[in-house]
Each structure stands twice: as C-alpha cells, then as structure tokens.
Amino acid sequence: MFLTDFIKRRKNVVHQESEGINLAIYLINEFINRRFTFRGLKNKYSGIDGEELLNLLQKEIDSTLILYRYITKVKKYTDRKGVPQVKIRLIGKASSMNRYNPLDVELDITTEM
C-alpha cells in the first residue's frame, strides 16, 4: 500500500497488471451496475453505465490507425465509506520496445462514487 492510499484511508488495495484488455473487460463486467468515467483519446465521458462503456471502449480501439499492444494496469480498493472502487489504465504501445514513443496512448477508466 502506498502512502496516498493510507492517507485517503483506502483498504484492501490490490494492484494487477496484464497483457491485452481482457482484465479491463472482466472488471467492467464485475462492476456493470455502477457508473464510470472514461477518458478516451479525444473525449471524456462521465456517468456512463457498464454496457455503454464497453461500446465506447470498442469504438476507441477500432478508431485508431495503428495496431497497439495494450497493457492493462488495475488498482482495486475499498474506500473509506466501504464502497469498492476500481481504476483501470489501458496503455497502448505502438512499438515492440518499452521506450517512450510519441504514438503511445493511454485510456483511463474509473468508477464514480
């Protein structure tokens, strides 16, 4: 657990990382009855439900001209009120090397209170 998690009184903090977007889809389906905030490549959406989020995520992935290699980073925790929350970051790498590339993209998904 990080110091910021301790200060914000987050409990049961779990960090996960995987190749591809399967972990993100699984967690969105796990929190399907919640509202999400989604920051895509051009637009930011807030207050959307799980099914609409999956459709927007598919459109964002299909709209790119470059075939990306996605890495999913997840932070799942329980906030101080006892409500489970999740933060998902999809990182699209344009090259096979793990260096900085200006064509890399990041998509952020978080649950709302």
Buried (B, 14 or more C-beta within 10 A) or exposed (E): EEEEEEEEEBEEEEEEEBEEBEBBBEBBEEBEEBBBBBBBEEEEBEEBEBEBBBEBBEEBBEEEEEEBEBBBBBBBBBBEEEEEBBBBBBBBBBEEEEEEEEEBBEBBBBBEE
